[in-house]
Amino acid sequence: MPLSPQDALSGVVRSLVDTPLGPIQFRSAGAGPQVTHVLLHGIGSASASWAYQLGAAVGRHDVRVLAWDAPGYGRSSHLPMAEPHAQDYAERLWAWLDALYVTQPVVLAGHSLGALMAASAARLQPNRVSRLLLLAPARGYGDAPDAERARVVQGRLSNLQQLGPIGMANARSAAMLSPQAAPALQEAVRETMAQIDPAGYTQAVQMLGQGRLAQDLKTWTGPLAIASGDEDTVTTPAACHALALDVAHERISLGPVGHACPLEAAAVVNPLLGLPALA
């Protein structure tokens, strides 16, 4: 039987560190002398969404993998502004890594909304990123017509207000995976989404509304990979293909999987990151 996400997190350490911009909670795995990978989750998720990537690093001495709970998630403090931009999250990211004395360039991976944060972070400090991997990237709506941007933002916030985190998780978690995803993955996605902090989620929705992923990526000249699942109904294959074309890259197919691809397509995602697969 494949290892469940919960079992994969066995041996993974969860910590909280103070930074000049506020505390950040994160998970870490691996005993490498330097941090090698930094993983940024999506809007309805948390560091646990990287269970199979963190689990693959447990017991290894050649890698050290960090996955944060973004500002407003878990015990990470909220951002001070009501309508943050991707750069506000990126600045908190570098403050966090500074607090951990991370000096070597890292592989930076962002899933969904985390792609906006990762691209902005790479734009701010490109010399600290060795490679950028965007999984099922959310492009953002900063370049969309005002009416479309307002519809997306208000739609998400209305769902949160009407359903609450648990109700939203019950209603939306199945759409994060392909129909053939294992029950353990479905439960992991639902459980993580049910724990979101409404205030942190609201800030993240506002950032999504203002995001301009392609604009940030056009400043990045280092190694870049953009990948997504063929059954992703959130950031569709067509949307990811269009983004990749905009920045002169190709979309990598992760196979017949849905939006929560770090969980459902770990056997493909891990090698893209330079991590071993975890059965």
N, C-alpha and C positions, 0 to 999 in steps of 0.2 A: 504494500500500500504506500502511495507517495506520502512524503512527510507533510503534515499540516502546517499552515503558517504559524500557528501557536507553538508547535514543536520546533519549528525552524528558529524561533526566537529564543529557545533555551540556550543559555550561555551568552546571550547578547546583553550588554550592560546598558542601563538607562541612567542618565546623569542630568544634572542641572548646573549650568555655569553662569556666573554673573558677567555681564559686559557693561561698558559705559552707556550702552543704549537700552539696557534691560536684560533680565535673565533669559536664557535659552535652554530648553530641555531637548535632549537628543539621545539617540541610541548609538552604540559603538560596538564594533567587533573586529577581531584581528589584533595581532601583537607585533605588527610591523613597526620599525623604528620611526617612520613618518606616516602621517595621514596620506593615503593614496587616492581615496574616493570620497566624494561628498554627494549625498543624494537628497533631492528636494521633492516632496510629495505634492499631490494635487489638492484641489479646493475642498473636497468632501472627505479628506483622508488624514493621514498622520504618518509618523515615522514607521509604524507597524506595516504600512503597505510595502515596505522594502524587506519583508521578512526573509525571503529566499536569497536576497543579495547579502544581507547581514549574516544570515546563517552560513553562507558559503565561506565567510571570512573567519568564522570561529575556529580557533586552534591553529590558524596559519600565522607564520612569522614573516611573510613577504608583503602583506597588505594590512592596512588599517582603514576601515570603512566607517564613516559617520553618516547618520541620517537624522536631520533635525525635525523637531516639531516647529513649524513656522510660527512667527509672531501671531499670537492670538489662538494658538492651538496648544493643547496639553497645558503645561505649566509655563510655557513661553509667554512673556509679557506682550500685551497688545501694542500696536504702533500708536503714536500720540495723535495722529490725524484721522479724521473720519473717512476721508477718501484718498487712501494712499496710492502711490504709483509703484510700479515694479522696482524702481530704484530705491524706494524706501525699504523694501524687503532685502534688496541686494546690499544696502549699507549695513543692515542688521546682520546679514550673513557674514560679511567680512569682519565686523566687530566680534562676532562669535568665534570665527577662526583665529582672529588675533588673540582672543582670550585663551585659546587652547594652544597658542604658540605654533600654529601651523605656518611653516615658512616655505615648504617645497610646493611647486605647482601640483594641482590635483586634477584628477578626472572629475568633472562636474556634470552630474546628470539631473535633469529635471523632468518630472512626469506631469503632463497636463498643465495646470496653472504653474507648477514648479518650473516649467520651461521658460515662462516669462521672467521668473526670478533668476534663473540660471543665465539666461542671455543678458540680462541687465548686469548681473555680477561680472560676467566675462567682459562686457563693455567697459565697466568701471576699472577693473584690474586684470587686463588680459595676460599679464606676465605671471599671474598666479593660477592660471588654468592651462593644463597641458592638453586637454581634450574636452569637447563639449558634446554630450549625448542628450538629445531631446526625444522623449518617448510620448507618443500620442499628444503632441504639443497643442496647448490652447493658444490660439493666435492673438486673442484679445480683440476688443471692439473699438479701439481708439480711432481707427480709420473708417469705421462703419458710419452710415447715416445716423443722425441724432435719434431718429425714431426707432431704429433697430437697436441701438445701444440702450436706450431707455427701456425697450421691451424686454431685453435680456436681463438687465439689472433688476427691474421691478418684478419680473417673473420669478427670478430666483429668490428674491427677498420675500415675495408674497408666499411662496411655497414654504419658506422657513417659518414665517409668522403663522401660517395656517396649520402647519403640520408639526412644527417643532423638530428637533434633531432626530428623535426616535421615529416619528411618523415619516419624516423625509427619508430616513434610511430604509424603512420598510417599503416605501413607494419607489425609491430610485435605485437601490443597491443592485437589483437584478439587471438593470440596464448597463451596469458597469462591466459585465462579463458576457461572454458568449453563452448561448443556450446550453451548450454541452459542458460548461464549467462544473467542476466537482462541488458538491455541497459544502465541503470545508472552506472552499474559496468564497462561495456565496455568503457564508456565515461570517467569515473574516471581514469582508467588505462591509456587510451590514453593521457589524459590531463597531467597526472603526468609525463609520459615518454617524452612527447614533451618538457618539461621544463628542461631536464637534461643539465648540463654544459658539453660541449665536453671535456674539459681538465680533469674535475673530472671523467667523464665516462672512459676516456682513462687510467687514473691511476687505476681505479677499474678493468678494463679489464686486465691490467698487473698483478694486485694482483691475479685475478682469475687464470691466467696462472701459477702462482707460488704456489697456495694454496695447502695445505695438511691437509684437514679437519680431516681425520681419525687419522693422527699422533697426532694432538693436542688433539683429544677426548680421546685417549688412556692414557693421563695423568690425565683425569678428573675422580674422584671417587665419586662425588656427584650425586644427582638425575638428570636423563637425560631422555628426551622424544624426539623421532624423528617421525615426522608425515608429511604426504603429501596426496594430492588428487589422486584419482584413474584415473582421466583424465588429469593428468599433463603430457604434452609432452615436457617439458623443463628439469626438474629433474624427470625422469619417476619413477613409482612405483617400477620397477625392480632395478633401480639405488639406490633408497632410501632403499630398502630392503637389497641390498648388503652392503651398508654402515652400516646399523644397525647390520647386522651379523658380520661385521668386528669389531665392538666395543661391541659385546655380548649383543645387545638389540633387541627389536622387533620394526618394523615399525608400527605406528598407522595409520590406514586409516581414512582420513577425508571425505570419501564418494565421490560421482561422481562430483568432482570439479577439476578445473585446477590449474595452477601454482600460481596465485595470491590468495592463500588460506586465508590469513587474511581477505580479502574482501569477497570472495565467500563462505567461510565456517566459518564465524564468530560464528555461533551458536554452532560449535564444538570447534573451536580454543579458544574462550573465557573461557569455563570451563577448558580446559587444562592449561590455564594461571591462573586460579583462579579468573576470572572476570565474571560478569553476562553477559548473552546474551543480545544483543540489537536488538529489532525488527525493 
